Each structure stands twice: as C-alpha cells, then as structure tokens.
C-alpha cells in the first residue's frame, strides 16, 4: 500500500474567508428553515390554499335566503307532547336495555312535562334559584318567599309523574321483554331516590334558610344541564323571536360573560363558513363557532327584562369573508375598545354604517328570520360577548410583529448553532493536532525534516539556467 493512501485529508482552514463564508451560509440557512417551520405551523398562513376556491364557489352560487313557507308543527308544551304519562310509550321508539339510558330518558320527559305546567313567573323563580346556586356569594335568604309555593307545585308534579310512570309499567309492562321492564323499574326507583335524597333537599334549602352545600350545588348544576338540553330543543329555524327560546338565549349569554375571550377562542370548534351555518344549522346549534368578515352595519337595542342583569345588546350585520353577499347577524354584549361609536336604534331608529374587518367567536343560535328589502329573509344568528376588531377594511393592515416566543426562540437557536459551530471547530482542530496534521506552528522535528528535503530552484533561477545553456550551445 502506497504511503499516499495513508495520508488523511487535512481539515479546512477555518481562518480562511472561503470557509468562514460557507459556515455563515450554513448557519443562515438553518435559521431560515427554523423560521419557516415556526410560520408554517400557523393555520392562518395556509388560508390562501383554499380561500380562493371557497370564495369563488360561494359568491358565484345563487344563494336564496328568502324565508320559505313551512308549516309549523311544534308540539304543545315543550319538546314532548303533553299526553298522559306512560313510561312504556316513552321508551317504545328506542327501547333501551341499559338502566342509565332509561333513567336519562325518563328524567328528560319528566322535566319537559313539568316545565310545560309552569307559568312564566314560576319558571323565572326556578331559574333564579338555579342562578343563585351558581353564585358562591349568594345566600338562601336572597330567594323570594314565593319560592316555597312554587316548589310545592314542582314537588307535586314530580311525584305525580313518578306515580303515573310506575303504574304504567306495572299495568302495561307485560308487553315488554323482561330485561326492558326491569330496566324501567330500576330507573324509576333510582329516579325517585335521586329526587328525594338529592335534588329536592337542594331546592328546599332556600325555604329552610339553609346554606347550600357543595353537594347541593352539584345536584342543582346537573338539573341546569338537563334544562339546557331541553331549552336547546326549543329553538326553531326560519322563525322570529319565540318565547320558548328565551331560556337558551339568556343562558348562553350568562356563559359568555363568564368566559374570557381567550377561553372562548380555545373552546371554539374553529372557523365556520356562512354556507355551513346556513345549511347545517342543526349541526352547529349551541356550539361555539368563529367567523370573519366585514361589519357593515351596527346599532344598539335594549334587552327585555331578565334575571341576568343584561340591559342591552350591540347588533352587528357582518358580510362573511369569502361571500356570499348575505349577512351574518351577531348579538353582542359589548363592542370592542376603541370601536367607532354605535347609535342606539331604540332612541331614534338610526343605525351606524361601518366598514370594519372583524372576527367573532360565539354561540350559533339559529337561522333567524327578519324583514328585508325583498320580503322576509333569513340569516345565521350568533350570540357573542364582543368582537375582535382587526382594522378598517379600507386601509392596508400592518402585519403584527412576532411575539416574544418567536423572538426568544430565534435568539436561542442562534446561540445554540454558534455554540455547536465553536465546539465542532475545537474538536476538529484538536484531532488534527493529535495526528500531526495540524496547521499550527511546526515543532523542532518538522523543521529538521524540512532541512533534509530537496528544495527545487525558483522559476527565475530555472530561467537563468536555461538561458545559459542556450548560449553555451550557440558557441559550440
């Protein structure tokens, strides 16, 4: 094996400008890749991939938002017909075999029928008790004395439902399989225990002037969740305001006031288009959705009397981003800070024209009917706490500066890359010194070896020797 094959390739000279330039380009490329990775994880930067096709499809589509004549077949009372209580007929459709399913179905039907028998004042008294139970500072003495009479009526109605349901199962249960009949009876017994041992004492606490315990609040919270589900089923698309919808309306505004904008944004299911809200209203009803668009009109209106202390709303008519040229209506509790002043429509019937880019996160309520220029129209209706004002659409918005996380991350990346490059240079230089290939100062042995090597003549000396040789040849 030749001696040349054993020689190692010398390391690059890191003091050379060419090598330093290569290192600078490599570090810059790495930082560029890191920056692109940070930007690529932001969903907003990818909207261009589908926003163009979505906008074209939406704006080119002939979209009919006129209110279509539909026969209303709302069941009497609430979401269930007020027929005689018959636990067998209640479960005829699904025939659940699990006791938990039967219990859930029975409780829902019981409260639906019970609420249907309450007048407006009695229902408001019940809602006030549940609202006070959610307030840790509320005292049982804050409840009006009339609640005792209301609770007596609720207790009689609930006990009557349990008696009728048990009688129905005992008399007509022979038509059902034994497993389903047993599930019904067990569910009714569990329902009675839960009422007498948990929910009724919690409702009775204000009458007894007894402070609510945590267990009481849990029972009343479960009841509120049950009433929320029933209220959601009361909402009807393609309609004006309906008295049965006020419970869901104010309940969602209560939740909106308790949530911060950041929390609402986290809980949102994401950006939803006008087309999805309009054509799939049942799918999105009661869910937190986010939209973007241009606020074209706004005004203030007063709120009807309510136990939540809501005095009014700011109504925004928003043209959705990407079309079509049909509005999304937003009822908000307040307008963004610094937003243009909005007129009160209840004072002089005036409104405020706008041209502001906004983003909204709120509860989708329904496909709402309203009088338009060409007759009755419909539009998606959203309940929100406020809007996010992103600027005037007539002006070019400046791109926001990167946040502190991006800045700190970039500086950290630069520091890490610099340290890695320094360590790499140190290790390579150390390795080259150990195997004798270092480009540093030569030692004594290397100098002695150089003395023994034959030194070739310089180019000038070589030329002089050639010229002298030619002259000698010429004389000869």
Secondary structure, 3 states (H helix, E strand, C coil): CCHHHHCCCCCCCCCCHHHHHHHHHHHHHHHHHHHHHHHHCCHHHHCHHHHHHHHHHHHHCCCCCECCCCCCCCCCCCCCCCCCCCHHHHCCCCCCCCHHHHHHHHHHHHHHHHHHCCCHHHHHHHHHHHHHHHCCCCCHHHCCCCHHHHHHHHHHHHHHHHHHHHHHHHHHHHHCCHHHHHHHHHHHHHHHHHHHHHHHHHHHHHHHCCCCCHHHHHHHHHHHHHHHHHHHHCCCCCECCCHHHHHHHHHHHHHHHHCCHHHHHHHCCCECCHHHHHHCHHHHCCCEEEEEEEEEEEEEEECCCCCCCCCEEEEEEEEECCCCCCEEEEEECCCCCCCCCCCEHHHHCCCEEEEEEEEEEEEEEEEEEEEECCEEEEEEEEEEEEEEEEEECCCCCCCCCCCHHHHHHHHHHHHHHHHHHHHHHHHHHHHHHHCCCCCCCCCHHHHHHHHHCCCCCCHHHHHHHHHHHHHHHHHC
